[in-house]
Amino acid sequence: MRSIIRILSLAAAGCLASELAMAQPATPAPTNPPPPAEAIVLPAGFNDPLEPFNRAMWSLNEGLLTSFASPVAKGYRFIVAKPVRTGIGHMGDNLKYPVRLANNLLQGNWAGTGDETARCVVNTVFGLGGFFDVATDGGIPASDAEFGQTFRKWGWQPGCFLMLPIFGPSDMPDAAGLAGDAAANPMTWLFPYNCVSPAVTANDFSDKTDGAVRFSETEADSYSILEYGWSFMHERQPVNWQVPGAKDEAALETLDAWFFKSKDAGFAERGQTRSVLIPATGKKLDFTYWLQPGQAPVVYIVPGFGAHRLDRNVLALAELVYHQGCSAVCVSSIYHPEFMEQAASTELPDYPPVGVSDVHAALTAIDHRLDKTYPQRLGARVLMGYSMGGFQTLFMAATAATNQAPLLKFERFVAIDAPVRLRYCVNRVDELYDAPLAWPAAERTANIHNTLLKVAALVEHPPKPDSELPFNGIESRFLIGLSFRLTLRDCIFNSQLRHNQGVLKAPLDKSRRRAAYDEIMGYTFWDYIQKFVVPYDAARGIDSMQPEVEAQGTNLRYYAAELRGNPQVRIIANRNDLFLAPEDLAWIETTFAPGQVALFDRGGHLGNLSQPAVQRAIQDSLAGLSR
């Protein structure tokens, strides 16, 4: 399970590093925008007074998941085919009929009682004991009910969030309900049938372990995302699916980045993860790679803002280039704690050229290790970045002539939906997050809450590809802005753990983060620059607010001559990418030759990566490389 926000807007970070704004044409941003008169107030989620205990239990669960459940599940999936696993799941669900019957009766849900009885009879008789779900195919609706739900309907309030060992996220009624469900199940008391329920649970979970492990690995703070997301998914409140008001097509298209994922579910498992010593930090940085059996070009993939090397968009891009005949190597974003803690030469991501230099140094170390481990296997080196990673890719291309000899040399630079001016983008991100301010104050909180309930419902029942997501312009822009703000929260918290600048008033405690997180969520991206980055840069002798210094570090247009003279650059972008002002798009078209640029009319920011035409453009950008 991913973040309820990032699952549709990442990209997540998940996967996105987009800067979307209003549907009207973009205009240049002021240097110091005034703060909004009002602030966005997010739904609080569950009360969590037991946070230290809950985090400890989540760490235990992560350990069990990674060291035990995942390896066992891989072996089980190898032995038991998917149709058989599905059938076992259906049969186990059918055997839990007494639990659903009892709870529908206790809740006074007579229609649900009848439906569940009919489903049990039909599936038992015609579905070979429930192995096949004939009832659903026949249109008989399910009416799931369990004791936790019953307790809440009887008035037992959740109280607080509770992380259980093995069972995972819960609350007081649900925790008690687990015991009630077991007691109401006749199989609990009959040997050897009391072994069936745990076996069925393990069978059902076997297909979810890889996603759960990846969620745990990729999120900067998987506990907080799980807690917040679960609070909405657990509410089961009615969702208002109406989409009043105008839609923002570019923002909706950007959310379609969710549909860009690996076509082969086993692709991630075939990757190998290793670590390499970073000389500047003396620490080891993890990287993941997929090597072709023979010599082939190597594509180093640099992801978007805050993305992990195993995020779904990164994996999908690695799979795409691998099927093109290239080897793929992935690292995490400089804004992800993995890179910040292991490979960054500064305590917080600050002046962009420094971060680009850190990425270049890390890729050089990785390349040296791979070349030593796999002699004669690494062909032409390619740097491919999307969104923020695309900016870093073009920055390296612009400064390639001045790079010192020991640094890795690239024969091709591929930038996908790269921003051109970072300071311009900062304003756009803050505008996205503030989109709900357009709602009347009396309706704003309820509308934000309903937006998040929509996302939670879509997580449980994922939309089909090419379907239009049910969000208006305000909702879609806000979801993307919130995804960014959550990533910024993690970035600030982790940077201040490394080097506390004294800006935050709340204590910095890894086991009790709620107070600090609440404070950080009030900081805009401009706040981060002005209150964290500028003072930090000044202490290191960098005046990042001085126009010339700012242009050198944050504006690719400063390097027009260098980029125009580099024939190895390839650009893939969208004309309606709200991350690009019209003058930035014009600059791209006039700076690079037509053969270097693939422009698409639609797609927003990263939203069309799943489309065949865009994927062909990405693969075409790798044509002509030497082995």
C-alpha positions, -999 to 999 in steps of 0.1 A, spaced: 0 0 0 13 34 -9 6 68 4 -31 77 -2 -18 109 -18 12 97 -36 -6 67 -50 -23 90 -75 0 119 -77 35 107 -73 48 93 -78 45 85 -56 69 99 -56 65 90 -59 70 95 -86 63 131 -95 84 161 -94 58 182 -111 50 218 -105 14 223 -116 -6 254 -114 -39 270 -125 -53 263 -159 -46 298 -172 -12 306 -189 17 309 -165 34 342 -158 68 348 -143 69 344 -105 79 372 -82 111 367 -63 95 369 -29 57 361 -31 36 373 -2 23 346 21 -14 336 17 -39 353 40 -52 319 50 -36 285 55 -47 250 45 -58 229 75 -55 191 68 -77 165 84 -60 154 116 -62 116 110 -61 93 140 -50 103 175 -16 87 181 -6 90 218 12 56 216 34 67 187 67 54 202 52 20 209 35 19 175 66 28 156 85 1 175 58 -24 164 60 -12 129 97 -17 128 92 -52 141 66 -59 114 90 -44 87 117 -68 99 94 -98 98 81 -88 64 116 -84 49 134 -113 65 107 -139 67 74 -132 50 88 -120 17 112 -149 10 86 -175 20 60 -158 -2 83 -159 -32 88 -196 -27 51 -202 -23 42 -182 -54 68 -203 -73 51 -235 -63 14 -225 -63 1 -209 -95 -19 -177 -94 -53 -192 -104 -49 -217 -75 -39 -190 -51 -70 -170 -61 -92 -200 -57 -78 -207 -22 -85 -171 -13 -122 -175 -25 -125 -207 -5 -112 -191 26 -135 -162 22 -164 -186 19 -154 -204 51 -157 -171 70 -194 -169 63 -204 -175 100 -184 -144 110 -201 -122 84 -235 -137 92 -232 -130 129 -221 -94 124 -247 -86 99 -273 -99 123 -258 -79 152 -258 -48 131 -294 -53 120 -284 -55 84 -310 -79 71 -303 -74 34 -266 -81 41 -276 -112 60 -296 -125 30 -269 -117 5 -242 -134 25 -263 -165 30 -271 -166 -7 -234 -162 -16 -224 -190 7 -250 -214 -7 -242 -206 -43 -204 -207 -40 -205 -238 -19 -228 -257 -43 -218 -244 -77 -183 -230 -69 -168 -263 -57 -168 -254 -20 -161 -217 -27 -130 -222 -49 -148 -202 -76 -167 -170 -68 -198 -179 -87 -220 -155 -66 -201 -124 -76 -203 -134 -113 -241 -139 -107 -245 -104 -93 -250 -113 -57 -233 -84 -37 -209 -90 -9 -218 -76 25 -186 -78 45 -190 -74 83 -167 -81 112 -167 -74 149 -146 -43 147 -172 -28 125 -200 -40 148 -183 -24 178 -181 9 161 -217 8 150 -226 1 186 -208 33 196 -173 22 206 -152 51 193 -117 43 178 -99 62 206 -64 60 191 -43 44 165 -27 10 174 0 -9 155 -3 -46 163 25 -71 158 20 -91 127 -16 -79 122 -5 -43 114 -26 -11 117 -57 -11 139 -76 7 166 -92 -4 199 -125 -17 184 -107 -35 156 -81 -51 179 -109 -64 201 -128 -74 169 -100 -97 159 -106 -118 190 -144 -117 183 -139 -128 147 -118 -157 157 -143 -168 184 -172 -166 159 -154 -188 134 -162 -225 141 -130 -236 125 -111 -219 153 -122 -246 177 -119 -277 154 -86 -295 147 -72 -297 121 -96 -271 106 -81 -244 129 -50 -245 107 -70 -234 77 -76 -198 86 -39 -189 91 -30 -208 59 -56 -189 39 -44 -156 54 -8 -165 44 -20 -174 9 -38 -141 5 -9 -121 17 16 -139 -5 7 -117 -35 10 -85 -14 44 -90 2 65 -75 -26 44 -44 -27 45 -41 11 83 -45 12 87 -19 -15 64 5 3 85 0 35 117 6 15 107 35 -6 89 58 17 110 82 38 86 75 68 64 45 59 48 46 93 34 81 91 21 74 55 5 41 66 -11 57 97 -25 87 78 -37 67 49 -53 40 70 -73 66 90 -91 75 58 -94 40 43 -107 28 77 -135 54 80 -156 38 53 -176 70 52 -199 77 22 -179 94 -6 -194 122 -26 -182 113 -61 -196 144 -78 -171 166 -95 -185 202 -93 -167 230 -109 -142 232 -137 -116 205 -143 -79 211 -148 -70 188 -177 -33 192 -173 -35 184 -135 -58 154 -142 -34 141 -169 -5 145 -144 -23 123 -119 -23 96 -147 14 91 -138 -1 65 -115 -7 43 -145 29 42 -155 42 10 -138 61 -21 -147 43 -44 -171 61 -74 -157 53 -79 -120 85 -98 -115 108 -72 -130 117 -56 -97 127 -89 -82 152 -96 -110 171 -64 -102 202 -66 -80 208 -42 -51 244 -34 -41 261 -7 -22 291 15 -31 314 36 -9 310 73 -14 344 89 -9 330 123 2 309 108 30 327 76 39 293 58 38 278 33 14 249 42 -9 226 15 -23 218 13 -60 197 -12 -80 206 -25 -115 195 -48 -143 224 -58 -165 220 -72 -200 237 -106 -205 262 -91 -230 278 -57 -235 252 -30 -238 247 7 -232 241 15 -195 213 40 -186 217 56 -152 183 68 -141 180 98 -118 144 102 -105 122 131 -96 118 151 -64 121 128 -33 117 96 -53 133 63 -42 152 41 -66 125 14 -64 94 37 -68 70 25 -94 78 51 -120 115 44 -116 110 7 -120 88 13 -151 114 35 -167 141 9 -159 120 -18 -175 114 3 -206 150 9 -213 159 -27 -204 135 -40 -231 152 -16 -255 184 -36 -250 201 -13 -224 212 -21 -189 196 1 -162 210 15 -130 188 34 -105 196 56 -75 174 76 -52 167 113 -54 190 137 -36 159 147 -17 152 112 -4 167 103 30 186 74 16 207 97 -6 208 126 19 222 104 47 246 83 26 259 104 -3 252 141 2 281 163 10 259 188 28 234 183 57 204 194 37 197 197 -1 206 233 -8 223 250 -37 214 228 -67 249 226 -83 261 209 -51 234 183 -53 242 177 -90 279 173 -81 269 147 -54 248 127 -79 277 128 -104 302 116 -78 278 88 -67 272 76 -103 310 76 -109 316 54 -79 288 30 -90 301 29 -125 336 20 -113 322 -8 -92 301 -22 -120 329 -20 -145 352 -38 -121 326 -65 -113 314 -70 -149 344 -63 -172 335 -57 -209 297 -56 -200 292 -18 -198 289 0 -231 280 36 -238 270 55 -206 236 73 -207 222 97 -181 184 97 -180 164 118 -156 128 127 -152 113 159 -137 138 171 -111 162 144 -122 157 158 -157 169 192 -145 200 176 -130 206 157 -163 205 189 -184 227 207 -158 253 179 -161 251 182 -199 256 219 -197 286 216 -175 301 185 -191 330 204 -207 342 216 -173 339 183 -155 371 170 -140 386 139 -156 378 114 -128 341 120 -131 320 97 -153 315 108 -189 281 103 -206 275 98 -243 239 107 -241 217 129 -219 180 122 -219 157 146 -199 120 137 -195 97 165 -184 125 185 -170 119 219 -153 138 249 -167 137 274 -138 135 259 -103 126 292 -85 97 295 -108 86 260 -99 87 267 -62 59 292 -66 39 268 -86 42 241 -60 30 264 -33 1 275 -55 -9 238 -59 -11 232 -22 -31 264 -17 -56 255 -44 -84 247 -18 -83 284 -7 -106 290 -37 -133 271 -18 -155 290 7 -140 288 41 -171 272 55 -169 243 30 -131 240 28 -125 214 55 -153 191 44 -142 194 8 -106 185 16 -118 156 37 -140 143 9 -111 146 -16 -90 124 6 -118 99 10 -120 97 -28 -84 88 -29 -88 62 -2 -116 46 -21 -96 46 -53 -67 29 -35 -90 1 -25 -106 -2 -60 -79 11 -84 -92 28 -115 -87 12 -149 -60 28 -172 -73 56 -194 -102 62 -171 -107 98 -160 -101 104 -123 -130 119 -104 -114 152 -94 -121 188 -103 -94 214 -108 -90 224 -72 -89 188 -60 -64 176 -86 -40 205 -80 -43 201 -42 -34 164 -43 -3 171 -63 6 199 -40 1 178 -9 23 151 -23 51 177 -27 45 190 8 47 155 23 81 150 6 93 184 18 82 175 53 104 144 52 133 164 37 132 190 64 128 166 93 157 144 82 179 173 74 173 188 108 181 155 125 215 157 108 220 194 114 195 212 136 195 249 125 172 259 154 144 268 131 119 243 143 103 248 177 91 212 181 115 187 194 132 164 169 125 128 181 126 99 157 101 79 178 77 108 184 74 129 152 38 141 152 45 176 167 74 183 144 55 171 114 26 193 122 49 223 125 68 215 93 36 211 73 31 248 78 62 256 59 59 264 22 87 257 -3 96 294 -2 99 290 36 123 262 31 144 283 8 144 314 29 145 299 64 167 268 59 186 270 26 196 306 24 211 307 59 228 274 54 243 285 21 254 318 36 273 300 63 292 282 35 299 314 16 272 310 -11 248 339 -16 221 319 -33 197 349 -34 221 370 -55 207 371 -90 238 358 -108 244 330 -83 207 321 -84 207 320 -122 238 298 -123 223 273 -100 186 272 -107 180 284 -143 189 262 -173 184 292 -196 217 305 -182 234 276 -200 217 281 -234 250 282 -253 265 251 -237 233 231 -242 228 243 -278 262 231 -286 257 196 -272 243 172 -298 240 144 -273 211 160 -255 175 146 -260 144 163 -246 109 147 -241 83 172 -229 46 182 -230 33 215 -243 7 216 -215 32 208 -188 22 235 -162 57 231 -148 69 250 -179 60 287 -184 53 295 -221 87 313 -224 104 281 -210 87 260 -236 98 285 -263 133 284 -250 134 246 -254 122 248 -290 147 274 -300 177 260 -281 176 224 -293 174 210 -328 141 194 -339 157 160 -339 167 164 -303 132 172 -290 100 152 -288 71 174 -278 36 162 -271 5 183 -270 -10 167 -238 1 147 -208 6 174 -181 37 165 -161 47 129 -165 11 119 -170 15 103 -204 45 81 -197 23 50 -200 13 60 -236 30 40 -264 40 71 -284 58 86 -254 75 53 -246 86 50 -282 101 85 -279 120 75 -248 133 44 -265 142 64 -297 163 87 -275 186 58 -270 192 51 -307 226 53 -322 246 45 -291 278 26 -294 282 -7 -276 
